[in-house]
Amino acid sequence: MNLKLALPTLCLLPFITHAVNAEEAKKVKPTITASAELGFLYKTGNTKSADVKAGFNLKHQKDKWRSDVSFNILAKKLEKEDDEGNDEFETTDNKWDIVGQTNYTIGEEGKNYLYGNLAHEQDKFGGFESQSSFSFGWGRNWLETETSSFFADIGPGVTHDVTRETETKASESSSNLIVQVQALYTHKFNEHVQFKQHFVAKQATESGENSIYKSETSVTAQLVDALQLKFALRINYDTEVEPEYENTNTETSLTLIYNF
C-alpha cells in the first residue's frame, strides 16, 4: 500500500464522513411540520371594503401514525352609510373552521389506513350558526408517484347542526347520521408549482336531512425556500337551508404561505 497516497485520504476521512452525515440528515423528514397563510384585500373608490383570510396547518407523522390539523378564518368588512349619513365599516362575513384527522396505517403494503375525523365550523352570517361532524372509517392511498398522489377514505359518522334564528323561525339544533367520503388529489407540475383538489361529502342517511358537500381547488407556487403563493377556490353546498339563504357558498382567495 502506498503510504503517501493513504495518509491524505485518512486525514480527509472525518470531513468526508461529516459531509455524508449532513447530507443524510437533510433527507430525514421532520416528524412535525407547520405552515401559516395570510391574505389581505382592501378596496377604495366607489366602494370601500376590507377582507382578511388567514389559516394555520399542523402535521405530525411518525411510524404508522399521521395527524393533520387545519384552521381557517375569514373576515369581511364593507363601508356603508348609517341612518345619520355617516360612513362606517360593517362586518358582512365572519366565519372560521377547524378540521382534524388522524390516520393509522394498516397492512403489509402500507397503503391502507384507519382514520378518525373531527370538524367544526362557525358562521356569523350563514344559514347555520355552527356545524360539527365526527367520522371514522377506512381509507387507502390509491396512487403514489414522484409527482402525483391520490388518497380516499369512507366511513360512518354523525353531524350536529345549529340553524340561525330568522324573523319567522327560531334557532334549532339537530344531529344526523351520515356517511362521509373524502378524496385528495395532488400533482406537482414541477418543483415550484403544485395543484391540489380536495373533496368532502357528508351524506345524510335519512331523506330530508341536511347533507354537506365541500370542495377546495388550489394552486401553490414556490416563491422562495419557505414562502409560497396560493390561489384557492372553496365551494360549500348544503342541501337543506331556509329560503332566505343560498345553498351554495363560494370563496376565492389569494394568500401567502410561510412554512416552518
DODOTI-213477 format. One line per field, with one value per residue (C-alpha): residue in one letter; x, y, z; residue number from 1. Coordinates in steps of 0.001 Angstrom, whole numbers, plus 500000, padded with zeros to 6 digits. Example, Ala and Ser with C-alpha at 12.3 -4.5 7.8 and 13.67 -1.06 7.14 Angstrom:
resn	a:s $
px	512300:513670 $
py	495500:498940 $
pz	507800:507140 $
resi	1:2 $
***
This chain:
resn	m:n:l:k:l:a:l:p:t:l:c:l:l:p:f:i:t:h:a:v:n:a:e:e:a:k:k:v:k:p:t:i:t:a:s:a:e:l:g:f:l:y:k:t:g:n:t:k:s:a:d:v:k:a:g:f:n:l:k:h:q:k:d:k:w:r:s:d:v:s:f:n:i:l:a:k:k:l:e:k:e:d:d:e:g:n:d:e:f:e:t:t:d:n:k:w:d:i:v:g:q:t:n:y:t:i:g:e:e:g:k:n:y:l:y:g:n:l:a:h:e:q:d:k:f:g:g:f:e:s:q:s:s:f:s:f:g:w:g:r:n:w:l:e:t:e:t:s:s:f:f:a:d:i:g:p:g:v:t:h:d:v:t:r:e:t:e:t:k:a:s:e:s:s:s:n:l:i:v:q:v:q:a:l:y:t:h:k:f:n:e:h:v:q:f:k:q:h:f:v:a:k:q:a:t:e:s:g:e:n:s:i:y:k:s:e:t:s:v:t:a:q:l:v:d:a:l:q:l:k:f:a:l:r:i:n:y:d:t:e:v:e:p:e:y:e:n:t:n:t:e:t:s:l:t:l:i:y:n:f $
px	500000:501345:501530:501988:498532:496858:497782:495989:492911:492873:493218:490222:488070:486453:485449:484015:482053:480681:479536:477788:476025:474902:473506:471626:470225:468741:466883:465274:461799:460811:458033:456229:455720:453633:452563:450669:448869:447596:445799:444500:442484:441496:439405:438924:436963:433213:433129:435430:435916:438457:438883:441192:441875:444165:444962:447251:448159:449982:451102:452641:453881:455711:455822:452266:450572:449771:447811:446721:445030:443993:442390:440899:439305:437656:436517:434908:434009:432137:431772:428100:426193:424247:420912:422671:424635:427977:430210:431212:432615:430075:431026:429374:431049:432838:433482:436079:436545:438872:439408:441497:442212:444412:445354:446819:448457:447481:448503:451892:451813:451247:448600:445514:444698:442070:441058:439206:437978:436581:435370:433674:432586:431153:429484:428144:426014:425280:422170:423815:425308:427534:428120:430070:430839:432691:433539:435742:436454:438843:440979:443595:446490:445413:448228:451732:454341:457092:454648:451124:449176:445552:444029:440384:438501:434952:433181:430079:429683:427373:426723:425327:423850:422518:420362:420296:417279:415177:412196:409833:411672:413579:417037:417016:419636:419697:422004:422058:423820:425966:428289:431425:433532:436807:439264:442522:444463:447804:450031:453384:453889:457489:459486:457873:454163:451659:447951:445535:441910:440145:436539:434368:430817:428770:425716:422765:421297:417681:415729:415050:418080:420935:423831:427079:429447:432751:435384:438696:440819:444197:447424:450548:453696:457053:458451:461475:462553:459892:457402:454621:451795:448446:445332:442298:438616:436393:432795:430370:426937:424149:421089:418657:418645:415984:414566:416415:419804:421702:422560:425963:428685:431971:435218:438116:441394:444985:447284:450935:452055:455041:456376:458037 $
py	500000:503466:505426:508737:508316:506725:509382:512326:510165:509232:512893:513838:510930:512820:515677:513276:511391:514674:515758:512420:512565:516144:515109:512187:514480:516693:513738:512800:514297:516109:514486:517821:520477:523633:526428:529695:531640:535204:537238:540811:542842:546487:548307:552062:554205:553946:551057:550550:547098:545080:541299:539168:535459:533548:529925:527571:523954:521473:517988:515164:511906:509131:505401:504322:507467:510590:513570:516781:519841:522886:526162:528833:532202:534722:538279:540779:544415:546747:550519:551505:554645:554686:556425:559696:559692:558737:556153:553180:549692:546928:543253:541341:537944:536367:532658:530133:526378:523743:520204:517449:513942:511091:508086:504753:502688:499014:496133:495000:497272:500373:501709:501179:503141:503642:507223:509463:512890:515784:519108:522268:525482:528778:531199:534556:535244:531831:529681:527676:529185:526142:522764:519932:516400:513267:510331:507238:504536:503105:504748:503899:505517:504671:506467:507478:508615:511236:513835:512678:511154:510204:509392:508477:507283:506445:505809:506387:509435:511983:515702:518326:521452:524596:526738:530523:532262:534177:536520:533614:530693:530084:528519:524714:522021:518548:515530:513180:510009:510403:508561:510629:510314:512190:512382:514294:514510:516314:516844:518609:520249:520930:521587:525029:524573:522161:521501:520146:519021:518115:516905:516004:514636:514213:512364:512176:508696:509956:511795:515462:515851:518199:516804:518749:518863:520729:521255:523100:523583:525229:526002:526768:528383:528454:531983:531336:528457:528934:531236:530220:531938:530109:530612:528697:528241:526800:525692:524687:523242:522432:520582:521890:525631:528257:530118:533353:531619:530220:526529:527267:529478:530132:531683:532737:533683:534613:534145:533904:530737:530542:527041:526496 $
pz	500000:499107:502388:500559:498989:502020:504581:502847:502392:506101:507056:504931:506158:509124:506808:504208:506895:508278:504801:504191:507576:506904:503531:505113:507807:505111:503653:507009:507113:510335:512373:512827:510133:510213:507878:508212:505485:505281:502648:502832:500326:500766:498155:497791:495354:494800:497285:500243:501721:503667:503542:505678:505099:507465:508189:510080:509377:511614:510548:512582:511103:512930:512291:511354:512692:510689:512054:510351:511916:509872:510973:508676:509361:507034:507873:505513:506187:503817:504139:504425:505274:508549:509230:510018:506764:508304:506624:508755:508198:508742:509070:506224:506703:509625:509881:510974:510827:512249:510926:512468:511193:512411:510240:511367:508637:508404:506135:504887:501820:503939:501557:503764:506900:509578:510270:512697:511553:513608:512144:513436:511686:512959:510531:511726:508653:507095:507348:510153:513300:513644:512017:513623:512495:513552:511305:511395:508853:506285:503617:501027:499223:495671:493858:494867:492346:492335:491001:491959:494842:495469:498871:499523:502602:503656:506932:509073:511257:512827:512283:514642:513008:514694:512401:512570:514039:511486:511698:511126:512731:515948:516040:516002:516527:515038:514966:511994:510952:507838:505505:504943:501797:501279:498409:497968:494710:494396:491387:491098:487721:488726:491888:492243:491310:492870:492246:494894:494720:497982:498143:501165:501115:504302:503041:505443:505790:506089:503395:504161:506458:505570:503524:503158:500178:500241:497546:497596:494481:494880:493030:495052:493654:495441:495771:498000:500236:502950:501195:498790:496934:496990:494851:496123:495341:498087:497427:500197:499455:501947:500676:503330:504102:504820:501764:502611:502391:499424:499187:497643:499092:497283:498455:496235:497905:497172:500164:501154:502968:505271:506053:509416 $
resi	1:2:3:4:5:6:7:8:9:10:11:12:13:14:15:16:17:18:19:20:21:22:23:24:25:26:27:28:29:30:31:32:33:34:35:36:37:38:39:40:41:42:43:44:45:46:47:48:49:50:51:52:53:54:55:56:57:58:59:60:61:62:63:64:65:66:67:68:69:70:71:72:73:74:75:76:77:78:79:80:81:82:83:84:85:86:87:88:89:90:91:92:93:94:95:96:97:98:99:100:101:102:103:104:105:106:107:108:109:110:111:112:113:114:115:116:117:118:119:120:121:122:123:124:125:126:127:128:129:130:131:132:133:134:135:136:137:138:139:140:141:142:143:144:145:146:147:148:149:150:151:152:153:154:155:156:157:158:159:160:161:162:163:164:165:166:167:168:169:170:171:172:173:174:175:176:177:178:179:180:181:182:183:184:185:186:187:188:189:190:191:192:193:194:195:196:197:198:199:200:201:202:203:204:205:206:207:208:209:210:211:212:213:214:215:216:217:218:219:220:221:222:223:224:225:226:227:228:229:230:231:232:233:234:235:236:237:238:239:240:241:242:243:244:245:246:247:248:249:250:251:252:253:254:255:256:257:258:259:260 $
***
